Amino acid sequence: MKVMINLLMLVACSLGLVNAKEEHWAVLVAGSNSWMNYRHQADVCHAYQILHKNGIPDERIIVFMYDDIANNEENPNQGVIINKPHGPDVYSGVPHDYTGEEVTPENFLAVLTANSSALRGGSGKVLNSDGDDKVFIYFSDHGAPDLIAFPEGELYSTQLLAALKKMHKLNHYKELVFYLEACESGSMFVDLEKNLKIFATTAANPDESSYGYYCNITGMPCLGDEYSIKWLEDSDAEDLTKESLDKQFKLVKKETLESHVTEYGDMSFQKEAVIDFQGGVTPGPVKKEPKGPRGHDPFSVIPSREIQMSKLHMALREENDLAKRDQILTEIITVAEHQRSMIRTVESITRSASKGGKLTDQLMTRPTHLSIRDKECYQAAVSTFSSVCFRLGQNEYATGLVYVFGNMCDMGIPKERIVDAIYMAC
């Protein structure tokens, strides 16, 4: 039988039906940590299971995840991660290429550009693809205008786009597909050039939150993210040899009800099959998986930055024991005070940098469409704020406030004055 398969492959190659040199690669990134952010690692583990069963070998799948969820003391199912209610374990078999403090923007960029000398820790695997290969990248985490977060750092749109452009220049792929789950994720690809053979889709447009999904399970954080669940469960249920990238995008866009799924980049290869990016060159038959519960329970879908508070209120609603209710109420007060502290800090920075007056209120107001023009100023301000005030990767609520720095920079307030104000406030 094996001889017959090899003969068929040789015939297919000779007829040009299969590119003998083509390989399929993937990079999967969960950019957060902590139990409350369960969903990001669950999404990424689920993505791995899809790529693995569809025939991409582990040596060509590179996984970033903090790995503090499966065996977390709060996990009622030790060693198990699920991505839907009563779902299968998606953690088993996942490669641990970059974990813990190795999950950094620097390592991610080094992997994309195959710069092994820039790696710090980890398995050492990099994207050794070439101009015959197809590459799939999936990232799930917190975001803000023009950035995506890591546990101890941020990656800005200019940095990501520069890395992708370098990959194209060095002929590191034939075609590349990038799925991005994060708040304001569309802002990462607004400036993506259309001639790089990169097709990107995002969970949200540049001005809105993404949403946690399967959030109504007692004693558990949200199990996934809405956009991610829609593409992951579609890939589980459909014959990906017959479904095109464009069809999957349109289905996910239709089924993602809370945010606006958006597409960017090169649309010229949208008609190619999803399996060309989420599977091996010659995938075998794959068992289809049913989709999770349908319907739209308002307690199941929560704006990402409101998940922590919403889950506490859900727990309070379900708890009758007075002592435990008091404990939950104490946690609610603690979270509320922390969020208020973030707001007051940003107000203080704004007042100082703008020298007070009515301009402060204007700067604190989020515009309907935020377009950051002075990116150098914005990145300097946000990086300083994240470093000395509230690390964005650890404080998702703070990611919803950094638009203020974009307002200040675009208003012409010098970055030095903004940075000085941040140090004064923190």
LUMTIBA-99189 format. One record per residue (C-alpha): chain; residue in three letters; x, y, z. Coordinates in Angstrom, 1 decimal. Last residue first. Example, Ala and Ser with C-alpha at 12.3 -4.5 7.8 and 13.67 -1.06 7.14 Angstrom:
SITE   torkol   mido       px       py       pz
SITE        A    ser     13.7     -1.1      7.1
SITE        A    ala     12.3     -4.5      7.8
***
This chain:
SITE   torkol   mido       px       py       pz
SITE        A    cys      3.7     56.4     38.2
SITE        A    ala      2.2     59.9     37.6
SITE        A    met      5.6     61.7     37.3
SITE        A    tyr      7.0     59.0     35.1
SITE        A    ile      4.0     59.2     32.8
SITE        A    ala      4.2     63.0     32.7
SITE        A    asp      7.8     62.9     31.6
SITE        A    val      6.8     60.4     28.8
SITE        A    ile      4.1     62.8     27.6
SITE        A    arg      6.4     65.8     27.7
SITE        A    glu      9.1     63.9     25.8
SITE        A    lys      6.5     62.7     23.2
SITE        A    pro      5.7     66.3     22.3
SITE        A    ile      2.0     67.2     22.3
SITE        A    gly      1.1     67.6     18.7
SITE        A    met     -2.6     66.7     18.9
SITE        A    asp     -1.7     63.4     17.1
SITE        A    cys      0.5     62.5     20.0
SITE        A    met     -2.1     63.4     22.7
SITE        A    asn     -4.9     61.5     20.9
SITE        A    gly     -2.7     58.5     20.5
SITE        A    phe     -1.8     58.6     24.1
SITE        A    val     -5.5     58.7     25.0
SITE        A    tyr     -5.9     55.5     22.9
SITE        A    val     -4.0     53.9     25.7
SITE        A    leu     -7.2     53.5     27.8
SITE        A    gly     -8.7     50.2     26.5
SITE        A    thr     -5.4     48.4     26.9
SITE        A    ala     -5.5     49.3     30.6
SITE        A    tyr     -8.5     47.0     31.1
SITE        A    glu     -6.3     44.1     29.9
SITE        A    asn     -3.9     44.5     32.8
SITE        A    gln     -1.2     41.8     32.7
SITE        A    gly     -0.2     42.2     29.0
SITE        A    leu     -0.6     45.9     29.3
SITE        A    arg      1.9     46.3     32.1
SITE        A    phe      0.4     49.1     34.2
SITE        A    cys      2.5     52.1     35.3
SITE        A    val      6.3     51.9     34.7
SITE        A    ser      6.7     49.6     31.7
SITE        A    ser      3.2     49.7     30.2
SITE        A    phe      3.2     53.5     30.4
SITE        A    thr      6.7     53.8     29.0
SITE        A    ser      5.8     51.5     26.1
SITE        A    val      2.6     53.4     25.4
SITE        A    ala      4.3     56.8     25.4
SITE        A    ala      7.2     55.7     23.1
SITE        A    gln      4.9     53.8     20.8
SITE        A    tyr      2.6     56.8     20.5
SITE        A    cys      5.4     59.3     19.7
SITE        A    glu      6.8     57.1     17.0
SITE        A    lys      3.4     56.3     15.6
SITE        A    asp      2.5     60.0     15.0
SITE        A    arg     -0.5     59.4     12.7
SITE        A    ile     -2.7     57.2     14.9
SITE        A    ser     -6.0     56.7     13.3
SITE        A    leu     -8.9     56.4     15.8
SITE        A    his    -12.3     56.3     14.3
SITE        A    thr    -15.2     57.1     16.7
SITE        A    pro    -12.8     59.3     18.7
SITE        A    arg    -12.2     58.3     22.4
SITE        A    thr    -12.6     61.2     24.8
SITE        A    met     -9.7     61.6     27.3
SITE        A    leu     -8.0     64.1     25.0
SITE        A    gln    -11.1     66.3     24.8
SITE        A    asp    -11.5     66.3     28.6
SITE        A    thr     -7.9     67.3     29.1
SITE        A    leu     -8.1     70.1     26.5
SITE        A    lys    -10.6     71.9     28.7
SITE        A    gly     -7.7     73.1     30.9
SITE        A    gly     -4.7     71.2     32.2
SITE        A    lys     -1.1     71.6     31.0
SITE        A    ser     -1.6     69.0     28.2
SITE        A    ala      1.1     66.7     29.6
SITE        A    ser      0.0     67.1     33.2
SITE        A    arg     -3.7     66.8     32.7
SITE        A    thr     -3.2     63.8     30.4
SITE        A    ile     -0.9     62.0     32.9
SITE        A    ser     -3.4     62.6     35.7
SITE        A    glu     -6.3     61.4     33.6
SITE        A    val     -4.3     58.3     32.7
SITE        A    thr     -3.6     57.6     36.4
SITE        A    arg     -7.2     58.2     37.4
SITE        A    ile     -8.4     55.7     34.8
SITE        A    met     -5.9     53.1     35.9
SITE        A    ser     -6.8     53.6     39.5
SITE        A    arg    -10.5     53.3     38.7
SITE        A    gln     -9.7     49.9     37.1
SITE        A    his     -7.9     48.8     40.3
SITE        A    glu    -10.7     50.1     42.5
SITE        A    ala    -13.3     48.1     40.5
SITE        A    val    -11.2     44.9     40.7
SITE        A    thr    -10.9     45.3     44.4
SITE        A    ile    -14.6     46.1     44.9
SITE        A    ile    -15.6     43.1     42.8
SITE        A    glu    -13.2     40.9     44.8
SITE        A    thr    -14.8     42.0     48.0
SITE        A    leu    -18.2     41.3     46.6
SITE        A    ile    -17.0     37.8     45.7
SITE        A    gln    -15.8     37.2     49.3
SITE        A    asp    -19.1     38.5     50.7
SITE        A    arg    -21.0     36.2     48.4
SITE        A    lys    -18.9     33.3     49.7
SITE        A    ala    -19.7     34.1     53.3
SITE        A    leu    -23.4     34.6     52.5
SITE        A    asp    -23.8     31.2     50.6
SITE        A    asn    -26.3     31.7     47.8
SITE        A    glu    -23.9     32.0     44.8
SITE        A    glu    -25.2     32.0     41.2
SITE        A    arg    -25.6     35.7     40.8
SITE        A    leu    -22.4     36.4     42.6
SITE        A    ala    -20.5     34.1     40.2
SITE        A    met    -22.0     36.0     37.2
SITE        A    his    -21.0     39.3     38.8
SITE        A    leu    -17.5     38.0     39.1
SITE        A    lys    -17.4     36.7     35.5
SITE        A    ser    -18.6     40.2     34.3
SITE        A    met    -15.8     42.0     36.2
SITE        A    gln    -13.0     39.8     34.7
SITE        A    ile    -14.6     39.6     31.3
SITE        A    glu    -15.1     43.3     30.7
SITE        A    arg    -12.0     44.0     28.7
SITE        A    ser    -12.8     41.1     26.3
SITE        A    pro    -16.3     42.1     25.6
SITE        A    ile    -18.5     39.2     26.8
SITE        A    val    -20.3     36.4     24.9
SITE        A    ser    -21.8     33.5     27.0
SITE        A    phe    -23.9     35.7     29.3
SITE        A    pro    -25.8     37.1     26.4
SITE        A    asp    -26.7     33.6     25.3
SITE        A    his    -26.5     33.6     21.5
SITE        A    gly    -27.5     30.3     20.0
SITE        A    arg    -25.4     27.4     18.9
SITE        A    pro    -23.6     24.9     21.1
SITE        A    gly    -20.3     23.7     19.8
SITE        A    lys    -19.6     22.6     16.2
SITE        A    pro    -19.4     18.9     15.5
SITE        A    glu    -16.0     17.3     14.6
SITE        A    lys    -15.1     15.9     11.2
SITE        A    lys    -12.8     12.9     11.1
SITE        A    val    -10.0     13.6      8.7
SITE        A    pro     -9.1     11.7      5.6
SITE        A    gly     -5.4     12.1      4.6
SITE        A    pro     -3.6     15.4      3.9
SITE        A    thr     -1.1     15.6      1.1
SITE        A    val      0.6     18.9      1.4
SITE        A    gly     -0.3     19.1      5.1
SITE        A    gly     -3.1     21.1      6.6
SITE        A    gln     -4.3     24.5      7.8
SITE        A    phe     -2.7     26.6      5.0
SITE        A    asp     -3.4     24.6      1.8
SITE        A    ile     -6.4     23.0      3.7
SITE        A    val     -8.2     26.3      3.5
SITE        A    ala     -8.5     25.8     -0.3
SITE        A    glu     -7.4     28.6     -2.6
SITE        A    lys    -10.1     31.0     -3.7
SITE        A    gln     -8.6     33.8     -1.6
SITE        A    phe     -5.4     33.7     -3.6
SITE        A    ser     -5.6     37.2     -5.2
SITE        A    met     -7.0     38.9     -2.0
SITE        A    asp     -3.7     40.4     -0.9
SITE        A    gly     -3.8     42.4      2.2
SITE        A    tyr     -6.7     42.9      4.7
SITE        A    glu     -9.9     41.2      5.9
SITE        A    thr    -12.2     42.3      8.7
SITE        A    val    -14.4     40.5     11.3
SITE        A    his    -16.7     43.2     12.7
SITE        A    ser    -17.4     42.5     16.3
SITE        A    glu    -20.4     41.1     18.3
SITE        A    leu    -22.1     38.8     15.9
SITE        A    thr    -19.3     36.6     14.6
SITE        A    glu    -21.3     34.2     12.5
SITE        A    lys    -21.4     36.2      9.3
SITE        A    lys    -17.7     37.2      9.4
SITE        A    val    -16.8     33.6     10.2
SITE        A    leu    -18.8     32.4      7.2
SITE        A    lys    -17.4     35.1      4.9
SITE        A    phe    -13.8     34.3      6.0
SITE        A    gln    -14.3     30.6      5.6
SITE        A    lys    -15.7     31.1      2.1
SITE        A    asp    -12.8     33.4      1.1
SITE        A    leu    -10.2     30.9      2.3
SITE        A    ser    -11.8     28.3      0.2
SITE        A    glu    -13.7     25.2      1.4
SITE        A    lys    -13.4     22.0     -0.7
SITE        A    thr    -10.1     20.6      0.7
SITE        A    leu    -11.2     21.9      4.1
SITE        A    asp    -14.0     19.5      4.3
SITE        A    glu    -15.9     21.2      7.1
SITE        A    ala    -16.6     20.5     10.8
SITE        A    asp    -13.3     21.1     12.5
SITE        A    ser    -12.3     24.0     10.3
SITE        A    asp    -15.7     25.6     11.0
SITE        A    glu    -15.1     25.0     14.7
SITE        A    leu    -11.8     26.8     14.6
SITE        A    trp    -13.0     29.6     12.4
SITE        A    lys    -16.0     30.5     14.6
SITE        A    ile    -14.2     29.8     17.9
SITE        A    ser    -11.5     32.2     17.0
SITE        A    tyr    -14.0     35.0     16.2
SITE        A    glu    -15.9     34.5     19.4
SITE        A    asp    -12.9     33.9     21.8
SITE        A    gly    -12.6     30.8     23.9
SITE        A    leu    -13.3     29.0     27.1
SITE        A    cys    -14.2     32.1     29.1
SITE        A    pro    -13.1     31.5     32.7
SITE        A    met    -14.4     28.5     34.6
SITE        A    gly    -16.2     27.9     37.8
SITE        A    thr    -19.7     28.0     36.3
SITE        A    ile    -19.6     27.9     32.4
SITE        A    asn    -21.2     31.1     31.0
SITE        A    cys    -18.2     32.5     29.1
SITE        A    tyr    -18.3     30.3     26.0
SITE        A    tyr    -16.9     33.2     24.0
SITE        A    gly    -14.7     36.2     24.8
SITE        A    tyr    -15.2     39.2     22.5
SITE        A    ser    -13.1     41.5     20.4
SITE        A    ser    -13.2     45.2     21.2
SITE        A    glu    -13.6     47.9     18.6
SITE        A    asp    -11.9     50.7     16.6
SITE        A    pro     -9.4     49.0     14.2
SITE        A    asn    -11.9     46.3     13.1
SITE        A    ala    -12.3     43.2     15.1
SITE        A    ala    -11.4     39.5     15.0
SITE        A    thr     -8.9     40.0     12.2
SITE        A    thr     -8.3     38.4      8.8
SITE        A    ala     -5.0     38.6      6.9
SITE        A    phe     -4.0     37.5      3.4
SITE        A    ile     -0.3     38.0      2.6
SITE        A    lys      1.1     37.6     -1.0
SITE        A    leu      3.2     40.8     -0.3
SITE        A    asn      1.7     43.0     -3.0
SITE        A    lys     -1.3     44.3     -1.1
SITE        A    glu      0.7     46.3      1.5
SITE        A    leu     -0.4     46.0      5.1
SITE        A    asp     -1.1     49.5      6.4
SITE        A    val     -4.4     48.8      8.0
SITE        A    phe     -3.0     45.5      9.2
SITE        A    met     -2.4     45.9     13.0
SITE        A    ser     -5.3     48.3     13.3
SITE        A    gly     -7.7     45.5     12.4
SITE        A    ser     -6.9     43.9     15.8
SITE        A    glu     -8.6     46.6     17.7
SITE        A    cys     -9.2     43.9     20.5
SITE        A    ala     -7.3     40.7     19.7
SITE        A    glu     -7.6     37.5     17.6
SITE        A    leu     -5.4     37.6     14.4
SITE        A    tyr     -5.5     35.1     11.5
SITE        A    phe     -2.5     35.4      9.2
SITE        A    val     -2.3     33.6      5.8
SITE        A    leu      1.0     33.6      3.9
SITE        A    glu      1.7     32.7      0.3
SITE        A    lys      5.0     31.6     -1.4
SITE        A    tyr      7.1     31.9      1.7
SITE        A    his     10.5     32.9      3.1
SITE        A    asn     11.6     34.7     -0.1
SITE        A    leu     13.9     37.0      1.8
SITE        A    lys     12.0     40.1      0.7
SITE        A    his      8.7     38.5      1.7
SITE        A    met     10.0     37.6      5.2
SITE        A    lys     11.4     41.2      5.5
SITE        A    lys      7.9     42.6      4.6
SITE        A    leu      6.4     40.4      7.3
SITE        A    ala      9.0     41.6      9.9
SITE        A    ala      8.4     45.2      8.9
SITE        A    leu      4.6     44.7      9.2
SITE        A    leu      5.0     43.3     12.7
SITE        A    gln      7.3     46.1     13.9
SITE        A    thr      5.1     48.8     12.4
SITE        A    ser      2.0     47.2     13.9
SITE        A    tyr      3.5     47.3     17.4
SITE        A    leu      4.4     44.3     19.5
SITE        A    glu      4.2     44.8     23.3
SITE        A    gly      6.0     43.4     26.3
SITE        A    glu      6.0     41.3     29.4
SITE        A    pro      3.0     39.0     29.0
SITE        A    phe      2.6     39.8     25.3
SITE        A    ala      0.4     42.4     23.9
SITE        A    ile     -0.8     43.3     20.4
SITE        A    leu     -0.4     46.9     19.1
SITE        A    asp     -1.7     49.6     16.7
SITE        A    pro     -4.8     50.4     18.8
SITE        A    ala     -5.0     47.9     21.6
SITE        A    gly     -4.7     44.2     21.8
SITE        A    his     -5.0     41.2     24.1
SITE        A    asp     -4.2     37.7     22.9
SITE        A    ser     -4.7     35.1     20.1
SITE        A    phe     -2.2     34.9     17.2
SITE        A    tyr     -2.5     32.5     14.2
SITE        A    ile      0.1     32.3     11.4
SITE        A    phe     -0.2     30.0      8.4
SITE        A    val      2.6     29.7      5.9
SITE        A    lys      2.7     28.2      2.4
SITE        A    asp      6.0     27.1      0.9
SITE        A    asp      7.8     27.3     -2.4
SITE        A    gly      9.6     30.5     -1.6
SITE        A    asp     11.1     29.1      1.5
SITE        A    ser     10.2     28.0      5.1
SITE        A    asn     12.6     27.7      7.9
SITE        A    leu     10.2     29.4     10.4
SITE        A    val     12.2     29.0     13.6
SITE        A    lys     12.6     26.2     16.1
SITE        A    gly     15.2     26.9     18.8
SITE        A    ser     13.2     24.9     21.4
SITE        A    gly     12.9     27.9     23.7
SITE        A    gly     15.5     30.2     25.2
SITE        A    arg     16.3     33.7     23.9
SITE        A    leu     16.3     33.8     20.1
SITE        A    ala     18.2     36.5     18.2
SITE        A    ser     20.8     34.1     16.8
SITE        A    ser     18.1     31.9     15.3
SITE        A    asn     16.8     34.7     13.0
SITE        A    ala     14.3     32.7     10.9
SITE        A    thr     12.4     36.0     10.2
SITE        A    leu      9.2     34.7     11.8
SITE        A    val     10.9     32.9     14.6
SITE        A    ala     13.0     36.0     15.5
SITE        A    leu      9.8     38.2     15.4
SITE        A    phe      8.1     35.9     17.9
SITE        A    asn     11.3     35.7     20.1
SITE        A    glu     11.4     39.5     20.3
SITE        A    pro      7.7     39.8     20.9
SITE        A    thr      8.1     37.5     24.0
SITE        A    val      6.8     34.1     25.1
SITE        A    glu     10.2     32.8     26.4
SITE        A    glu      9.2     34.0     29.9
SITE        A    gly      6.8     31.1     30.2
SITE        A    thr      6.8     28.8     27.1
SITE        A    tyr      8.3     28.7     23.6
SITE        A    asp      8.4     25.4     21.8
SITE        A    his      6.1     23.4     24.0
SITE        A    pro      4.5     21.2     21.3
SITE        A    val      0.8     20.3     21.8
SITE        A    gly      0.4     16.6     22.3
SITE        A    ser     -2.6     16.8     24.7
SITE        A    tyr     -3.8     20.3     25.3
SITE        A    val     -7.0     20.2     23.2
SITE        A    asp     -8.9     17.9     25.6
SITE        A    pro    -12.4     17.3     24.1
SITE        A    gly    -15.4     19.6     24.6
SITE        A    his    -17.9     19.5     27.5
SITE        A    pro    -18.4     23.2     26.9
SITE        A    lys    -16.0     24.5     24.3
SITE        A    asn    -12.2     25.1     24.0
SITE        A    ile    -11.0     22.6     26.6
SITE        A    ile     -7.7     22.3     28.4
SITE        A    val     -6.7     19.3     30.4
SITE        A    gly     -3.8     18.5     32.7
SITE        A    gln     -5.9     18.9     35.8
SITE        A    asn     -9.6     19.1     35.2
SITE        A    pro    -10.8     21.5     37.9
SITE        A    asn     -8.2     24.0     36.9
SITE        A    glu     -7.7     26.5     39.7
SITE        A    glu     -4.3     25.0     40.7
SITE        A    asn     -3.1     25.6     37.1
SITE        A    asn     -2.0     22.4     35.4
SITE        A    ala     -3.5     23.0     32.0
SITE        A    ile     -3.3     26.8     32.4
SITE        A    asp      0.2     28.0     33.0
SITE        A    asp      1.7     27.0     29.6
SITE        A    tyr      2.9     30.5     28.6
SITE        A    met      2.1     29.6     25.0
SITE        A    phe      4.1     29.9     21.7
SITE        A    val      3.9     27.1     19.3
SITE        A    ile      5.9     26.4     16.1
SITE        A    ile      4.4     23.8     13.7
SITE        A    arg      6.8     22.6     11.0
SITE        A    glu      8.6     20.0     13.2
SITE        A    asp      5.1     18.9     14.4
SITE        A    pro      4.1     17.6     11.0
SITE        A    ile      1.3     19.4      9.2
SITE        A    gly     -1.2     16.6      8.2
SITE        A    asn     -4.7     17.7      8.9
SITE        A    lys     -4.7     16.1     12.3
SITE        A    his     -1.8     18.3     13.3
SITE        A    leu     -3.2     21.5     11.9
SITE        A    ile     -6.6     21.0     13.6
SITE        A    gln     -5.0     20.0     16.9
SITE        A    tyr     -2.7     23.0     16.8
SITE        A    ala     -5.6     25.3     16.4
SITE        A    his     -7.3     23.8     19.4
SITE        A    cys     -4.1     24.5     21.5
SITE        A    val     -4.1     28.1     20.2
SITE        A    asp     -7.7     28.7     21.2
SITE        A    ala     -7.3     27.1     24.6
SITE        A    gln     -4.2     29.2     25.2
SITE        A    his     -6.1     32.4     24.5
SITE        A    arg     -9.2     31.3     26.4
SITE        A    tyr     -7.6     30.7     29.7
SITE        A    asn     -6.9     34.4     30.2
SITE        A    met     -8.4     34.4     33.7
SITE        A    trp     -6.0     31.7     34.6
SITE        A    ser     -2.9     33.7     34.0
SITE        A    asn     -0.8     34.3     30.8
SITE        A    ser     -1.1     36.1     27.5
SITE        A    gly      0.3     36.0     23.9
SITE        A    ala     -1.1     32.7     22.7
SITE        A    val      0.8     32.2     19.5
SITE        A    leu      0.7     29.6     16.7
SITE        A    val      3.2     29.6     13.9
SITE        A    ala      2.5     27.3     11.0
SITE        A    trp      4.3     25.7      8.0
SITE        A    his      3.3     23.9      4.9
SITE        A    glu      5.8     22.5      2.4
SITE        A    glu      6.1     22.7     -1.3
SITE        A    lys      9.1     21.1     -3.0
SITE        A    ala      7.3     18.3     -4.8
SITE        A    asn      4.6     20.8     -6.0
SITE        A    val      1.6     18.5     -6.6
SITE        A    leu     -0.5     18.3     -9.7
SITE        A    gly      2.4     19.1    -12.0
SITE        A    leu      2.0     15.9    -14.0
SITE        A    ser      5.4     14.6    -12.8
SITE        A    cys      4.5     15.4     -9.2
SITE        A    ala      1.2     13.5     -9.4
SITE        A    val      2.9     10.5    -11.0
SITE        A    leu      5.5     10.5     -8.2
SITE        A    met      2.8     10.8     -5.6
SITE        A    leu      0.9      7.9     -7.0
SITE        A    leu      4.0      5.8     -6.9
SITE        A    asn      4.6      6.7     -3.3
SITE        A    ile      1.0      5.8     -2.4
SITE        A    met      1.3      2.4     -4.2
SITE        A    val      4.6      1.6     -2.4
SITE        A    lys      2.8      2.4      0.9
SITE        A    met      0.0      0.0      0.0
***
